[in-house]
Amino acid sequence: MATTVERHTSPSAPPTVPAPALTPVDRVSGVMFGLIMALTFTGSLSVATADRNEVRGMLIGALGCNIAWGLVDAVMYLLATLTERRRNLTILREVKHPPDPGRAHDLIVESLPPVIASAMEAEDVEIIRSRLTRIAEPRATLTGGDFRTALGVFLMVFLATLPVALPFAVLHEAHRALRISNAIALVMLFLGGYYLGRHGGTHAWRTGLATLGIGVVLVWATIALGG
């Protein structure tokens, strides 16, 4: 994830690096991942023969699985953020003290998104290089903001379980609970795709329906493979 550096009036104070904000794609992906994991549990329940103990076991399994995967995603987010931050610091140091002038330009161009890099002239890259040489090196460490964002990653995966599992917790009839749970899951899958479609500037309804279909296939494949 790209990070930005805040300006400070004191040249001796290392700039702080704000926590990378989760993109809309990150948010929807986290929710959909948790949703699909929950559906693998509810979809494997035999409502024709299920009793309250089996339903209770399914709920515990679904919640426990998403808690575990939420923790994994949160830790991986922190590792990825720290790695990216250290990589950015390494690039900054190489830009400031390159083995040859062309190397600094290459590093800057490689760090830019391809569309932006293709529009850059040599003079533009040199302006960026000149400004980078004058900024202080940021601290390549994790901050409190990073841990708050990681908590958000965990909550997205975990909380996606609740709407799907809730009908089983409040209804005694497993068959009816499954129908309501599936309806909630289908709506959530569609809304996730619809949101991505609007964010990407494409047909939101088509993206929503496509995401719904892909989600159903993924759930089916996960259950079939024993997930």
RODO-2510 file (C-alpha; in nm, 4 decimals, decimal comma):
residues 227
     n   res          X          Y          Z
     1     m     0,0000     0,0000     0,0000
     2     a     0,1232     0,3479    -0,0820
     3     t     0,2043     0,5736     0,2098
     4     t     0,2512     0,9482     0,2369
     5     v     0,4927     1,1534     0,4426
     6     e     0,3733     1,4442     0,6544
     7     r     0,5734     1,7710     0,6595
     8     h     0,7308     1,8865     0,9839
     9     t     0,8796     2,2233     1,0625
    10     s     1,1709     2,0730     1,2551
    11     p     1,4304     1,9272     1,0133
    12     s     1,5757     1,7047     1,2830
    13     a     1,2503     1,5267     1,3650
    14     p     1,1819     1,2191     1,1547
    15     p     0,8461     1,2512     0,9808
    16     t     0,5701     1,0241     1,0973
    17     v     0,4039     0,7903     0,8510
    18     p     0,0249     0,7636     0,8828
    19     a    -0,1372     0,4224     0,8721
    20     p    -0,2339     0,3224     0,5183
    21     a    -0,6089     0,3626     0,4805
    22     l    -0,8058     0,0584     0,3747
    23     t    -0,9352     0,0998     0,0219
    24     p    -1,2965     0,0205    -0,0703
    25     v    -1,1679    -0,2979    -0,2317
    26     d    -0,9932    -0,3954     0,0942
    27     r    -1,3125    -0,3385     0,2926
    28     v    -1,5407    -0,5308     0,0595
    29     s    -1,2866    -0,8121     0,0238
    30     g    -1,2628    -0,8507     0,4016
    31     v    -1,6395    -0,8630     0,4437
    32     m    -1,6874    -1,1067     0,1559
    33     f    -1,4117    -1,3332     0,2820
    34     g    -1,5747    -1,3544     0,6246
    35     l    -1,9139    -1,4047     0,4616
    36     i    -1,7954    -1,6934     0,2444
    37     m    -1,6253    -1,8606     0,5411
    38     a    -1,9489    -1,8369     0,7399
    39     l    -2,1505    -1,9786     0,4500
    40     t    -1,9295    -2,2856     0,4330
    41     f    -2,0542    -2,3728     0,7824
    42     t    -2,4217    -2,2891     0,7369
    43     g    -2,4285    -2,4550     0,3941
    44     s    -2,2908    -2,7813     0,5299
    45     l    -2,5647    -2,8091     0,7955
    46     s    -2,8284    -3,0749     0,7268
    47     v    -3,1461    -2,8914     0,8240
    48     a    -3,3576    -3,2036     0,7794
    49     t    -3,1916    -3,3822     1,0708
    50     a    -3,0186    -3,1013     1,2610
    51     d    -3,0991    -3,0591     1,6293
    52     r    -3,0144    -2,7676     1,8556
    53     n    -2,6777    -2,9181     1,9520
    54     e    -2,5740    -2,9445     1,5880
    55     v    -2,6880    -2,5888     1,5207
    56     r    -2,4993    -2,4707     1,8267
    57     g    -2,1859    -2,6533     1,7097
    58     m    -2,2191    -2,4961     1,3664
    59     l    -2,2477    -2,1470     1,5159
    60     i    -1,9430    -2,2001     1,7375
    61     g    -1,7469    -2,3340     1,4417
    62     a    -1,8425    -2,0435     1,2155
    63     l    -1,7603    -1,7799     1,4765
    64     g    -1,4370    -1,9513     1,5798
    65     c    -1,3201    -1,9882     1,2207
    66     n    -1,3796    -1,6241     1,1392
    67     i    -1,2126    -1,5100     1,4610
    68     a    -0,9061    -1,7128     1,3640
    69     w    -0,8990    -1,5864     1,0061
    70     g    -0,9675    -1,2314     1,1209
    71     l    -0,6592    -1,2517     1,3426
    72     v    -0,4536    -1,3949     1,0571
    73     d    -0,5651    -1,1158     0,8223
    74     a    -0,4898    -0,8498     1,0854
    75     v    -0,1392    -0,9849     1,1496
    76     m    -0,0688    -1,0161     0,7777
    77     y    -0,1834    -0,6567     0,7299
    78     l     0,0680    -0,5416     0,9919
    79     l     0,3489    -0,7448     0,8350
    80     a     0,2672    -0,6147     0,4872
    81     t     0,2510    -0,2550     0,6134
    82     l     0,5852    -0,2826     0,7932
    83     t     0,7498    -0,4480     0,4925
    84     e     0,6166    -0,1832     0,2535
    85     r     0,7261     0,0967     0,4861
    86     r     1,0787    -0,0429     0,5138
    87     r     1,0908    -0,0904     0,1385
    88     n     0,9888     0,2734     0,0874
    89     l     1,2645     0,3831     0,3269
    90     t     1,5187     0,1754     0,1351
    91     i     1,4082     0,3342    -0,1914
    92     l     1,4324     0,6820    -0,0387
    93     r     1,7868     0,6151     0,0791
    94     e     1,8868     0,4821    -0,2625
    95     v     1,7346     0,7867    -0,4313
    96     k     1,9330     1,0151    -0,2016
    97     h     2,2607     0,8287    -0,2544
    98     p     2,2342     0,6382    -0,5843
    99     p     2,5325     0,4531    -0,7337
   100     d     2,4635     0,6476    -1,0542
   101     p     2,2201     0,9294    -1,1437
   102     g     2,0064     0,7118    -1,3676
   103     r     1,9429     0,4646    -1,0871
   104     a     1,7551     0,7245    -0,8828
   105     h     1,5263     0,8004    -1,1751
   106     d     1,4612     0,4301    -1,2348
   107     l     1,3670     0,3755    -0,8707
   108     i     1,1210     0,6657    -0,8748
   109     v     0,9542     0,5503    -1,1970
   110     e     0,9286     0,1908    -1,0709
   111     s     0,7567     0,3152    -0,7539
   112     l     0,4832     0,4983    -0,9432
   113     p     0,1615     0,3425    -1,0762
   114     p     0,2196     0,2339    -1,4391
   115     v    -0,0302     0,4832    -1,5856
   116     i     0,1333     0,7753    -1,4040
   117     a     0,4859     0,6529    -1,4770
   118     s     0,4111     0,6365    -1,8496
   119     a     0,3228     1,0069    -1,8496
   120     m     0,6364     1,1205    -1,6660
   121     e     0,9121     1,3034    -1,8506
   122     a     1,2744     1,3008    -1,7362
   123     e     1,2369     1,6559    -1,6082
   124     d     0,9355     1,5558    -1,3978
   125     v     1,1254     1,2666    -1,2435
   126     e     1,4195     1,4926    -1,1661
   127     i     1,1914     1,7370    -0,9834
   128     i     1,0623     1,4510    -0,7672
   129     r     1,4181     1,3275    -0,7048
   130     s     1,5311     1,6746    -0,6027
   131     r     1,2480     1,7106    -0,3531
   132     l     1,3035     1,3637    -0,2091
   133     t     1,6665     1,4435    -0,1352
   134     r     1,5531     1,7278     0,0925
   135     i     1,3077     1,5387     0,3128
   136     a     1,3997     1,3636     0,6355
   137     e     1,3834     0,9863     0,6493
   138     p     1,0585     0,8629     0,8069
   139     r     1,0498     0,6028     1,0821
   140     a     0,9880     0,2622     0,9292
   141     t     0,7957     0,1273     1,2275
   142     l     0,4377     0,0401     1,3119
   143     t     0,2242     0,3078     1,4734
   144     g    -0,0889     0,3129     1,6810
   145     g    -0,2841     0,3936     1,3661
   146     d    -0,1564     0,0738     1,2068
   147     f    -0,2865    -0,1345     1,4958
   148     r    -0,6231     0,0428     1,4826
   149     t    -0,6488    -0,0349     1,1131
   150     a    -0,5512    -0,3965     1,1818
   151     l    -0,8337    -0,4101     1,4365
   152     g    -1,0664    -0,2880     1,1631
   153     v    -0,9441    -0,5677     0,9358
   154     f    -1,0209    -0,8226     1,2084
   155     l    -1,3661    -0,6789     1,2751
   156     m    -1,4595    -0,6812     0,9062
   157     v    -1,3917    -1,0541     0,8788
   158     f    -1,5500    -1,1405     1,2136
   159     l    -1,8600    -0,9218     1,1926
   160     a    -1,9440    -1,0585     0,8464
   161     t    -2,0314    -1,3831     1,0269
   162     l    -2,3024    -1,2353     1,2462
   163     p    -2,5786    -1,1538     0,9939
   164     v    -2,5520    -1,5041     0,8462
   165     a    -2,5378    -1,6828     1,1815
   166     l    -2,7980    -1,4722     1,3630
   167     p    -3,1089    -1,6525     1,2260
   168     f    -2,9819    -1,9820     1,3687
   169     a    -2,9365    -1,8209     1,7087
   170     v    -3,2891    -1,6764     1,7334
   171     l    -3,5029    -1,9275     1,5409
   172     h    -3,5678    -2,2820     1,6599
   173     e    -3,6674    -2,4137     1,3168
   174     a    -3,3398    -2,4889     1,1375
   175     h    -3,4963    -2,5028     0,7899
   176     r    -3,6501    -2,1565     0,8232
   177     a    -3,3327    -2,0171     0,9758
   178     l    -3,1312    -2,1497     0,6823
   179     r    -3,3611    -1,9819     0,4291
   180     i    -3,3350    -1,6460     0,6056
   181     s    -2,9592    -1,6865     0,6485
   182     n    -2,9125    -1,7634     0,2791
   183     a    -3,1263    -1,4647     0,1820
   184     i    -2,9143    -1,2351     0,3987
   185     a    -2,5958    -1,3798     0,2494
   186     l    -2,7186    -1,3308    -0,1076
   187     v    -2,8092    -0,9690    -0,0364
   188     m    -2,4683    -0,9052     0,1229
   189     l    -2,2853    -1,0604    -0,1725
   190     f    -2,4827    -0,8505    -0,4175
   191     l    -2,4320    -0,5289    -0,2184
   192     g    -2,0582    -0,5937    -0,1978
   193     g    -2,0364    -0,6299    -0,5747
   194     y    -2,2639    -0,3304    -0,6298
   195     y    -2,0358    -0,1172    -0,4124
   196     l    -1,7274    -0,2352    -0,6032
   197     g    -1,8987    -0,1574    -0,9313
   198     r    -1,9751     0,1985    -0,8266
   199     h    -1,6214     0,2432    -0,6937
   200     g    -1,4712     0,1151    -1,0171
   201     g    -1,6976     0,3289    -1,2334
   202     t    -1,8566     0,0269    -1,4057
   203     h    -2,2137    -0,1037    -1,4181
   204     a    -2,2949    -0,1459    -1,0490
   205     w    -2,5885    -0,3827    -1,1019
   206     r    -2,3923    -0,6096    -1,3347
   207     t    -2,0969    -0,6161    -1,0984
   208     g    -2,3293    -0,6931    -0,8082
   209     l    -2,4904    -0,9840    -0,9927
   210     a    -2,1515    -1,1131    -1,1090
   211     t    -2,0158    -1,0970    -0,7554
   212     l    -2,3236    -1,2784    -0,6299
   213     g    -2,2682    -1,5580    -0,8809
   214     i    -1,8968    -1,5822    -0,8063
   215     g    -1,9662    -1,5910    -0,4313
   216     v    -2,2157    -1,8759    -0,4691
   217     v    -1,9665    -2,0754    -0,6787
   218     l    -1,6877    -2,0151    -0,4258
   219     v    -1,9060    -2,1290    -0,1381
   220     w    -2,0083    -2,4410    -0,3279
   221     a    -1,6461    -2,5178    -0,4208
   222     t    -1,5273    -2,4628    -0,0623
   223     i    -1,7912    -2,7002     0,0769
   224     a    -1,7222    -2,9588    -0,1969
   225     l    -1,3500    -2,9497    -0,1210
   226     g    -1,4124    -3,0014     0,2497
   227     g    -1,3429    -2,6429     0,3555
***
